[in-house]
């Protein structure tokens, strides 16, 4: 298996699931010999997920501060 950061690990295919949409899902067993490579890949995925969560939280906070003092309503007739 090859990953985007040029990490490579050997894996044994242990299960294949054919999905209704025509795609396939593969289950693999990976040796503990590759624990460093896997830790690096998992850490990168966690870092990306944390970054996205932080960005979303900052956007919510900014929206909350920006919208302070405003009330939502509708205009029935404009003169």
N, CA, C and O atoms as a printed pandas DataFrame, in Angstrom:
     atom_number atom_name residue_name chain_id  residue_number  x_coord  y_coord  z_coord
0              1         N          UNK        A               1    0.849   -1.165    0.000
1              2        CA          UNK        A               1    0.000    0.000    0.000
2              3         C          UNK        A               1    0.896    1.229    0.000
3              4         O          UNK        A               1    1.892    1.283    0.722
4              5         N          UNK        A               2    0.536    2.211   -0.812
5              6        CA          UNK        A               2    1.277    3.467   -0.863
6              7         C          UNK        A               2    0.353    4.593   -0.421
7              8         O          UNK        A               2   -0.840    4.600   -0.724
8              9         N          UNK        A               3    0.933    5.541    0.300
9             10        CA          UNK        A               3    0.178    6.683    0.787
10            11         C          UNK        A               3    0.750    7.951    0.172
11            12         O          UNK        A               3    1.851    7.939   -0.379
12            13         N          UNK        A               4    0.011    9.034    0.264
13            14        CA          UNK        A               4    0.384   10.286   -0.380
14            15         C          UNK        A               4    1.708   10.875    0.046
15            16         O          UNK        A               4    2.299   11.644   -0.711
16            17         N          UNK        A               5    2.194   10.547    1.220
17            18        CA          UNK        A               5    3.462   11.115    1.683
18            19         C          UNK        A               5    4.638   10.180    1.389
19            20         O          UNK        A               5    5.672   10.259    2.052
20            21         N          UNK        A               6    4.487    9.307    0.410
21            22        CA          UNK        A               6    5.510    8.339   -0.011
22            23         C          UNK        A               6    5.759    7.233    1.008
23            24         O          UNK        A               6    6.754    6.516    0.900
24            25         N          UNK        A               7    4.883    7.079    1.991
25            26        CA          UNK        A               7    4.992    5.959    2.925
26            27         C          UNK        A               7    4.475    4.705    2.227
27            28         O          UNK        A               7    3.478    4.751    1.506
28            29         N          UNK        A               8    5.149    3.606    2.443
29            30        CA          UNK        A               8    4.734    2.328    1.865
30            31         C          UNK        A               8    4.725    1.278    2.966
31            32         O          UNK        A               8    5.648    1.209    3.777
32            33         N          UNK        A               9    3.679    0.462    2.988
33            34        CA          UNK        A               9    3.608   -0.660    3.923
34            35         C          UNK        A               9    3.082   -1.875    3.174
35            36         O          UNK        A               9    2.311   -1.745    2.223
36            37         N          UNK        A              10    3.500   -3.042    3.603
37            38        CA          UNK        A              10    2.973   -4.282    3.034
38            39         C          UNK        A              10    1.758   -4.683    3.852
39            40         O          UNK        A              10    1.756   -4.592    5.079
40            41         N          UNK        A              11    0.729   -5.128    3.152
41            42        CA          UNK        A              11   -0.512   -5.512    3.823
42            43         C          UNK        A              11   -1.050   -6.796    3.202
43            44         O          UNK        A              11   -0.794   -7.098    2.037
44            45         N          UNK        A              12   -1.789   -7.532    3.995
45            46        CA          UNK        A              12   -2.442   -8.749    3.508
46            47         C          UNK        A              12   -3.934   -8.456    3.393
47            48         O          UNK        A              12   -4.573   -8.021    4.351
48            49         N          UNK        A              13   -4.469   -8.700    2.214
49            50        CA          UNK        A              13   -5.891   -8.516    1.997
50            51         C          UNK        A              13   -6.646   -9.618    2.731
51            52         O          UNK        A              13   -6.407  -10.800    2.488
52            53         N          UNK        A              14   -7.560   -9.237    3.634
53            54        CA          UNK        A              14   -8.286  -10.239    4.413
54            55         C          UNK        A              14   -9.789  -10.240    4.124
55            56         O          UNK        A              14  -10.497  -11.180    4.485
56            57         N          UNK        A              15  -10.267   -9.176    3.470
57            58        CA          UNK        A              15  -11.698   -9.132    3.193
58            59         C          UNK        A              15  -11.982   -8.128    2.086
59            60         O          UNK        A              15  -11.346   -7.077    2.002
60            61         N          UNK        A              16  -12.942   -8.464    1.241
61            62        CA          UNK        A              16  -13.409   -7.556    0.209
62            63         C          UNK        A              16  -14.926   -7.488    0.296
63            64         O          UNK        A              16  -15.603   -8.513    0.368
64            65         N          UNK        A              17  -15.448   -6.271    0.288
65            66        CA          UNK        A              17  -16.894   -6.064    0.324
66            67         C          UNK        A              17  -17.276   -5.302   -0.937
67            68         O          UNK        A              17  -16.714   -4.246   -1.227
68            69         N          UNK        A              18  -18.226   -5.838   -1.680
69            70        CA          UNK        A              18  -18.741   -5.178   -2.869
70            71         C          UNK        A              18  -19.960   -4.366   -2.453
71            72         O          UNK        A              18  -20.936   -4.909   -1.935
72            73         N          UNK        A              19  -19.893   -3.065   -2.684
73            74        CA          UNK        A              19  -20.974   -2.171   -2.278
74            75         C          UNK        A              19  -22.042   -2.053   -3.369
75            76         O          UNK        A              19  -21.804   -2.384   -4.530
76            77         N          UNK        A              20  -23.219   -1.573   -2.967
77            78        CA          UNK        A              20  -24.333   -1.424   -3.906
78            79         C          UNK        A              20  -24.036   -0.432   -5.030
79            80         O          UNK        A              20  -24.580   -0.554   -6.127
80            81         N          UNK        A              21  -23.169    0.553   -4.756
81            82        CA          UNK        A              21  -22.867    1.557   -5.777
82            83         C          UNK        A              21  -21.791    1.102   -6.760
83            84         O          UNK        A              21  -21.374    1.879   -7.618
84            85         N          UNK        A              22  -21.336   -0.152   -6.646
85            86        CA          UNK        A              22  -20.342   -0.691   -7.564
86            87         C          UNK        A              22  -18.910   -0.570   -7.076
87            88         O          UNK        A              22  -17.996   -1.112   -7.697
88            89         N          UNK        A              23  -18.704    0.137   -5.969
89            90        CA          UNK        A              23  -17.343    0.275   -5.446
90            91         C          UNK        A              23  -16.999   -0.918   -4.562
91            92         O          UNK        A              23  -17.862   -1.722   -4.208
92            93         N          UNK        A              24  -15.725   -1.013   -4.215
93            94        CA          UNK        A              24  -15.256   -2.097   -3.369
94            95         C          UNK        A              24  -14.596   -1.519   -2.118
95            96         O          UNK        A              24  -13.964   -0.464   -2.170
96            97         N          UNK        A              25  -14.747   -2.207   -1.015
97            98        CA          UNK        A              25  -14.114   -1.837    0.242
98            99         C          UNK        A              25  -13.186   -2.976    0.630
99           100         O          UNK        A              25  -13.617   -4.125    0.729
100          101         N          UNK        A              26  -11.908   -2.664    0.850
101          102        CA          UNK        A              26  -10.913   -3.688    1.159
102          103         C          UNK        A              26  -10.518   -3.613    2.630
103          104         O          UNK        A              26  -10.273   -2.530    3.160
104          105         N          UNK        A              27  -10.458   -4.768    3.282
105          106        CA          UNK        A              27   -9.960   -4.862    4.648
106          107         C          UNK        A              27   -8.595   -5.515    4.615
107          108         O          UNK        A              27   -8.419   -6.579    4.021
108          109         N          UNK        A              28   -7.622   -4.872    5.258
109          110        CA          UNK        A              28   -6.241   -5.368    5.207
110          111         C          UNK        A              28   -5.676   -5.557    6.609
111          112         O          UNK        A              28   -6.032   -4.837    7.542
112          113         N          UNK        A              29   -4.805   -6.521    6.736
113          114        CA          UNK        A              29   -4.036   -6.721    7.959
114          115         C          UNK        A              29   -2.628   -6.198    7.686
115          116         O          UNK        A              29   -2.010   -6.534    6.675
116          117         N          UNK        A              30   -2.135   -5.370    8.605
117          118        CA          UNK        A              30   -0.820   -4.760    8.433
118          119         C          UNK        A              30    0.066   -5.196    9.588
119          120         O          UNK        A              30   -0.345   -5.142   10.747
120          121         N          UNK        A              31    1.271   -5.625    9.275
121          122        CA          UNK        A              31    2.219   -6.115   10.272
122          123         C          UNK        A              31    2.660   -4.995   11.217
123          124         O          UNK        A              31    2.721   -3.830   10.822
124          125         N          UNK        A              32    2.966   -5.353   12.464
125          126        CA          UNK        A              32    3.464   -4.394   13.446
126          127         C          UNK        A              32    4.826   -3.835   13.062
127          128         O          UNK        A              32    5.266   -2.828   13.618
128          129         N          UNK        A              33    5.490   -4.478   12.119
129          130        CA          UNK        A              33    6.788   -4.004   11.635
130          131         C          UNK        A              33    6.663   -2.584   11.089
131          132         O          UNK        A              33    7.618   -1.809   11.138
132          133         N          UNK        A              34    5.482   -2.246   10.568
133          134        CA          UNK        A              34    5.253   -0.943    9.954
134          135         C          UNK        A              34    4.599    0.047   10.917
135          136         O          UNK        A              34    3.941    0.991   10.480
136          137         N          UNK        A              35    4.773   -0.160   12.207
137          138        CA          UNK        A              35    4.080    0.685   13.180
138          139         C          UNK        A              35    4.514    2.150   13.078
139          140         O          UNK        A              35    3.690    3.041   13.284
140          141         N          UNK        A              36    5.777    2.423   12.769
141          142        CA          UNK        A              36    6.232    3.813   12.623
142          143         C          UNK        A              36    5.525    4.486   11.443
143          144         O          UNK        A              36    5.029    5.604   11.578
144          145         N          UNK        A              37    5.477    3.817   10.295
145          146        CA          UNK        A              37    4.827    4.390    9.118
146          147         C          UNK        A              37    3.347    4.639    9.373
147          148         O          UNK        A              37    2.813    5.680    8.990
148          149         N          UNK        A              38    2.686    3.679   10.022
149          150        CA          UNK        A              38    1.261    3.844   10.313
150          151         C          UNK        A              38    1.023    4.979   11.303
151          152         O          UNK        A              38    0.071    5.743   11.148
152          153         N          UNK        A              39    1.871    5.097   12.313
153          154        CA          UNK        A              39    1.732    6.187   13.290
154          155         C          UNK        A              39    1.858    7.534   12.596
155          156         O          UNK        A              39    1.125    8.470   12.915
156          157         N          UNK        A              40    2.788    7.637   11.643
157          158        CA          UNK        A              40    2.979    8.879   10.899
158          159         C          UNK        A              40    1.727    9.212   10.077
159          160         O          UNK        A              40    1.291   10.362   10.046
160          161         N          UNK        A              41    1.164    8.220    9.425
161          162        CA          UNK        A              41   -0.034    8.429    8.608
162          163         C          UNK        A              41   -1.220    8.810    9.480
163          164         O          UNK        A              41   -1.954    9.742    9.152
164          165         N          UNK        A              42   -1.415    8.108   10.579
165          166        CA          UNK        A              42   -2.532    8.391   11.479
166          167         C          UNK        A              42   -2.377    9.776   12.097
167          168         O          UNK        A              42   -3.354   10.514   12.224
168          169         N          UNK        A              43   -1.146   10.131   12.485
169          170        CA          UNK        A              43   -0.898   11.456   13.064
170          171         C          UNK        A              43   -1.227   12.555   12.065
171          172         O          UNK        A              43   -1.793   13.581   12.441
172          173         N          UNK        A              44   -0.884   12.358   10.806
173          174        CA          UNK        A              44   -1.193   13.341    9.778
174          175         C          UNK        A              44   -2.704   13.480    9.610
175          176         O          UNK        A              44   -3.212   14.598    9.520
176          177         N          UNK        A              45   -3.423   12.367    9.565
177          178        CA          UNK        A              45   -4.875   12.411    9.442
178          179         C          UNK        A              45   -5.506   13.112   10.636
179          180         O          UNK        A              45   -6.431   13.907   10.471
180          181         N          UNK        A              46   -5.011   12.823   11.843
181          182        CA          UNK        A              46   -5.523   13.481   13.047
182          183         C          UNK        A              46   -5.249   14.976   13.014
183          184         O          UNK        A              46   -6.103   15.772   13.404
184          185         N          UNK        A              47   -4.069   15.362   12.553
185          186        CA          UNK        A              47   -3.714   16.776   12.478
186          187         C          UNK        A              47   -4.639   17.512   11.509
187          188         O          UNK        A              47   -5.077   18.626   11.795
188          189         N          UNK        A              48   -4.933   16.898   10.376
189          190        CA          UNK        A              48   -5.839   17.512    9.402
190          191         C          UNK        A              48   -7.236   17.644    9.990
191          192         O          UNK        A              48   -7.875   18.687    9.846
192          193         N          UNK        A              49   -7.717   16.594   10.652
193          194        CA          UNK        A              49   -9.052   16.634   11.267
194          195         C          UNK        A              49   -9.120   17.700   12.353
195          196         O          UNK        A              49  -10.101   18.439   12.436
196          197         N          UNK        A              50   -8.085   17.784   13.186
197          198        CA          UNK        A              50   -8.061   18.809   14.239
198          199         C          UNK        A              50   -8.048   20.203   13.644
199          200         O          UNK        A              50   -8.721   21.099   14.153
200          201         N          UNK        A              51   -7.301   20.396   12.585
201          202        CA          UNK        A              51   -7.241   21.697   11.925
202          203         C          UNK        A              51   -8.618   22.104   11.407
203          204         O          UNK        A              51   -9.028   23.255   11.561
204          205         N          UNK        A              52   -9.328   21.163   10.795
205          206        CA          UNK        A              52  -10.673   21.465   10.278
206          207         C          UNK        A              52  -11.644   21.786   11.412
207          208         O          UNK        A              52  -12.477   22.684   11.283
208          209         N          UNK        A              53  -11.535   21.044   12.537
209          210        CA          UNK        A              53  -12.392   21.337   13.691
210          211         C          UNK        A              53  -12.100   22.730   14.242
211          212         O          UNK        A              53  -13.023   23.470   14.583
212          213         N          UNK        A              54  -10.820   23.089   14.330
213          214        CA          UNK        A              54  -10.453   24.410   14.843
214          215         C          UNK        A              54  -10.946   25.521   13.921
215          216         O          UNK        A              54  -11.434   26.546   14.397
216          217         N          UNK        A              55  -10.826   25.330   12.616
217          218        CA          UNK        A              55  -11.309   26.320   11.664
218          219         C          UNK        A              55  -12.815   26.506   11.787
219          220         O          UNK        A              55  -13.305   27.634   11.733
220          221         N          UNK        A              56  -13.550   25.418   11.950
221          222        CA          UNK        A              56  -15.002   25.499   12.097
222          223         C          UNK        A              56  -15.369   26.227   13.390
223          224         O          UNK        A              56  -16.287   27.047   13.400
224          225         N          UNK        A              57  -14.666   25.938   14.465
225          226        CA          UNK        A              57  -14.941   26.601   15.745
226          227         C          UNK        A              57  -14.646   28.098   15.647
227          228         O          UNK        A              57  -15.397   28.913   16.182
228          229         N          UNK        A              58  -13.565   28.460   14.973
229          230        CA          UNK        A              58  -13.238   29.875   14.801
230          231         C          UNK        A              58  -14.286   30.582   13.950
231          232         O          UNK        A              58  -14.645   31.726   14.229
232          233         N          UNK        A              59  -14.774   29.910   12.919
233          234        CA          UNK        A              59  -15.810   30.499   12.061
234          235         C          UNK        A              59  -17.099   30.718   12.846
235          236         O          UNK        A              59  -17.756   31.748   12.693
236          237         N          UNK        A              60  -17.462   29.740   13.694
237          238        CA          UNK        A              60  -18.669   29.900   14.526
238          239         C          UNK        A              60  -18.508   31.066   15.494
239          240         O          UNK        A              60  -19.437   31.853   15.679
240          241         N          UNK        A              61  -17.349   31.180   16.106
241          242        CA          UNK        A              61  -17.094   32.265   17.059
242          243         C          UNK        A              61  -17.128   33.618   16.355
243          244         O          UNK        A              61  -17.689   34.581   16.878
244          245         N          UNK        A              62  -16.527   33.689   15.169
245          246        CA          UNK        A              62  -16.525   34.938   14.398
246          247         C          UNK        A              62  -17.953   35.326   14.015
247          248         O          UNK        A              62  -18.327   36.494   14.113
248          249         N          UNK        A              63  -18.749   34.349   13.578
249          250        CA          UNK        A              63  -20.136   34.620   13.201
250          251         C          UNK        A              63  -20.936   35.089   14.413
251          252         O          UNK        A              63  -21.767   35.992   14.309
252          253         N          UNK        A              64  -20.681   34.471   15.557
253          254        CA          UNK        A              64  -21.396   34.857   16.775
254          255         C          UNK        A              64  -21.070   36.301   17.139
255          256         O          UNK        A              64  -21.964   37.074   17.485
256          257         N          UNK        A              65  -19.798   36.665   17.062
257          258        CA          UNK        A              65  -19.394   38.033   17.397
258          259         C          UNK        A              65  -19.859   39.038   16.353
259          260         O          UNK        A              65  -20.219   40.163   16.701
260          261         N          UNK        A              66  -19.859   38.657   15.095
261          262        CA          UNK        A              66  -20.271   39.549   14.016
262          263         C          UNK        A              66  -21.769   39.811   14.060
263          264         O          UNK        A              66  -22.212   40.928   13.795
264          265         N          UNK        A              67  -22.544   38.799   14.390
265          266        CA          UNK        A              67  -23.999   38.919   14.385
266          267         C          UNK        A              67  -24.560   39.452   15.701
267          268         O          UNK        A              67  -25.778   39.582   15.828
268          269         N          UNK        A              68  -23.730   39.759   16.663
269          270        CA          UNK        A              68  -24.210   40.234   17.966
270          271         C          UNK        A              68  -24.985   41.537   17.787
271          272         O          UNK        A              68  -24.543   42.437   17.072
272          273         N          UNK        A              69  -26.132   41.631   18.435
273          274        CA          UNK        A              69  -26.934   42.841   18.387
274          275         C          UNK        A              69  -27.920   42.900   17.235
275          276         O          UNK        A              69  -28.706   43.844   17.151
276          277         N          UNK        A              70  -27.899   41.927   16.355
277          278        CA          UNK        A              70  -28.820   41.898   15.222
278          279         C          UNK        A              70  -29.937   40.909   15.511
279          280         O          UNK        A              70  -29.712   39.850   16.097
280          281         N          UNK        A              71  -31.132   41.265   15.094
281          282        CA          UNK        A              71  -32.276   40.373   15.233
282          283         C          UNK        A              71  -32.767   39.993   13.849
283          284         O          UNK        A              71  -32.781   40.817   12.934
284          285         N          UNK        A              72  -33.161   38.763   13.704
285          286        CA          UNK        A              72  -33.661   38.301   12.420
286          287         C          UNK        A              72  -35.152   38.560   12.357
287          288         O          UNK        A              72  -35.887   38.209   13.280
288          289         N          UNK        A              73  -35.605   39.177   11.263
289          290        CA          UNK        A              73  -37.031   39.429   11.061
290          291         C          UNK        A              73  -37.258   39.596    9.559
291          292         O          UNK        A              73  -36.334   39.422    8.764
292          293         N          UNK        A              74  -38.462   39.927    9.184
293          294        CA          UNK        A              74  -38.748   40.146    7.768
294          295         C          UNK        A              74  -39.399   41.509    7.592
295          296         O          UNK        A              74  -40.031   42.036    8.508
296          297         N          UNK        A              75  -39.232   42.070    6.401
297          298        CA          UNK        A              75  -39.847   43.358    6.076
298          299         C          UNK        A              75  -41.117   43.052    5.306
299          300         O          UNK        A              75  -41.088   42.380    4.276
300          301         N          UNK        A              76  -42.247   43.559    5.826
301          302        CA          UNK        A              76  -43.515   43.291    5.164
302          303         C          UNK        A              76  -43.774   44.254    4.023
303          304         O          UNK        A              76  -44.320   43.868    2.990
304          305         N          UNK        A              77  -43.386   45.502    4.207
305          306        CA          UNK        A              77  -43.591   46.482    3.143
306          307         C          UNK        A              77  -42.517   47.537    3.269
307          308         O          UNK        A              77  -42.221   48.008    4.367
308          309         N          UNK        A              78  -41.942   47.902    2.157
309          310        CA          UNK        A              78  -40.889   48.901    2.160
310          311         C          UNK        A              78  -41.446   50.200    1.588
311          312         O          UNK        A              78  -42.054   50.188    0.518
312          313         N          UNK        A              79  -41.245   51.346    2.298
313          314        CA          UNK        A              79  -41.766   52.648    1.819
314          315         C          UNK        A              79  -40.668   53.442    1.184
315          316         O          UNK        A              79  -40.901   54.559    0.722
